[in-house]
């Protein structure tokens, strides 16, 4: 039987940890433009629709999409709480408003990004290692510690200070950036935002220890 972290239990207004990586652990982001393209897709699908719908990869000027057409908007189906993109994988924490919100978002982003990644690098075949993995977040403690684990990914894997990693939502949590398509408020509501206070989210992340992993060990998706 599959582990519980591989089972996708779809419920309305449920919180989920979504994860996927490159096939054979290969990179899915080769340069800054690739990270930006993926984030442009998230921004497009999760922002309220504009009067003029323009394909996000065309609008970014990064590379010409294979399919030039208006895309569906999903901002009423799913909300993004936090994220981190690493060279060969990504993490998302979302609130699924509708039963199919997560499926619709991941299908749209994975397909569009993979098609254009393959075209850009003149490659063929699958980019991601199968379908995305998702675990239902069933308690507040898990949600908080999972967000810390995700924001600490750059430090754990590359030695980069999480504050300086440009491809995660951590700067949005610290108030250094703001965007309508990222919703950190729910997690931040558990903390005092004053960075000098020991209960601030910044302190919560930076006082990370290996013992913190034990709290979410049974919930973590298989990433090896």
BELKA-V602435 format. One record per helix or strand of 3 or more residues. SS is the DSSP state (alpha for helix, beta for strand). FROM is the first residue (numbers start at 0). TO is the last residue. If there is no record, write none. Layout:
# BELKA-V602435
ss from to
SS FROM TO
SS FROM TO
This chain:
# BELKA-V602435
ss from to
alpha 3 5
beta 13 21
alpha 22 24
alpha 31 45
alpha 55 59
beta 77 85
beta 88 95
alpha 100 119
beta 132 136
alpha 139 150
alpha 152 157
alpha 161 163
alpha 169 172
alpha 184 187
alpha 200 205
alpha 209 215
